[in-house]
Amino acid sequence: MKYLRFLKNNLAYFGVLNGETISKLDGDFLTGSPKLTGEVFNLSEAKLLPPVNPGQVIAIGLNYALHAEESGKSIPDEPMIFMVSPTAVVADGEEISLPNLEHRIDYEAELAIVIGKQAKNVKKENALDYVFGYTACNDVSDRNLQKKDGQFTRAKSFATFKPLGPVIETDLNPNNIEIKLSVNEEVKQHSNTNDLIHDIESLIENVTEVMMLNPGDIIITGTPSGVGPLKPGDKVEIEIEGIGKLTNRVVDGNKKAQPATEESQLA
Ligand code: MG
């Protein structure tokens, strides 16, 4: 199933996507067992919201060997875990706003795990029982600040730096799916999650050894090789097999007010 959230007449709703059609649900797919209301909308007429508002965004660094190599880093023997502010999340179709144009700011295509139930000290064998589904994330990163700080939080937490979506797919083998990113229609990253150094189950085991995960939290699983810079005017698209396309345009953050995700009360 492909779950999403969308705005219609300034109200936020939950829904299921079938092709180009959204079927409205009567509640939150993450915390309840919502039913179809019978109302149907065209995808083209709805404004998508991020498919989840994560409480925590946990990120994994250097999880594809070729990306570690291009970054000049050795492959970590354990997953390299860091955290990013959830307020950086924006939806499919929203703008990525660059605040520091003199810095190198890169795209990073990543598969995001959406946690479905509270998880602590989970073992690999049971890890997938704690997953609600999967979506795409662009882990936009300011390389100048990443190098300067040594820590990644500032470099990766600017508003709009975590495009997420378009949908959460619940039926997916996360360890063998194609992941592709293009800028202005030119393919820049193309890999498969079977190249992950630490697979999905291992990541969940490692992260939950440290911290409690709650429904709606996400783990972004690292980016393949081919990272590169973004500039205002670029259109960046991530396509993940079974999930669909996450498309965002890049703007100069100094010229334009930063876009905020409009959210009003849930109907
Ligand atoms: Mg990343």
Residues whose N, C-alpha, C, O or C-beta is under 5 A from the ligand:
A	BS01	MG	I60 E108 D139 G222 T223
